[in-house]
């Protein structure tokens, strides 16, 4: 089985969450790693693993990022990594898959399913093969113990429960 390594300099793990019930905050993680073991052109029998350094969250607000790293949210000091390990992959269309696996955030592991689309294979200017994927999904942050919130005077809450995740990734064969 071929192992492909995520090229973090050409990849992004991003998310959006509702803020004050009317807008969205976007963010990403700046440090992560992962592997795909198998044929990237047919993920059905592949094994996928990801880990994310929670201290590298970036929402373009230092105060908010520090709050997200705190015990109110990710408790990055105690739980420095978010992890995903695939458990089942089902082909849903020509280049599309449902990737199900165990996602661990803040010490809580839940089964989640992401939609993955194979974007293709190319050869970079240095002669190395690369493959690309777009991955989308949604989780409920409360399912992972991320329950901090604040009621608004006008009704509703400061932070939404649904977190939309979008991952754009490029991978290279392991050396």
PyMOL commands that set and color helices and strands:
alter all, ss='L'
color gray80, all
select helices_A, chain A and resi 8-10+43-45+54-56+62-69+141-144
alter helices_A, ss='H'
color red, helices_A
select strands_A, chain A and resi 3-6+12-19+23-29+32-37+47-53+57-58+81-93+96-105+108-123+129-140+159-173
alter strands_A, ss='S'
color yellow, strands_A
deselect
rebuild
show_as cartoon
